[in-house]
């Protein structure tokens, strides 16, 4: 059964509908590592187990980017169960860049390049 890891972060940004949000991310310790847990409206995301809380947070950021969340940033607010307030810096996570449109010739080159291997 997962148990709290004593670490929390605040996560802020814009959801897929471009509405601003700011929610806590809790970390759970499991037998195989750490999981990040985020609740936002009807969404509850729980990452797979990772080696560290930092890795679990990166997995969460990746999941959110895939779902259209943008301008994400986090700030650690608890460490070892101790409240840090706003002492820690905000860490920003660059948005995923869309792949450039290749045109028909580019698509054909990409397709043939991928099918050769």
Helices and strands as residue ranges (DSSP letters): E 3-14, E 20-30, E 33-40, E 43-46, H 53-66, E 70-79, E 82-83, E 91-93, H 103-115
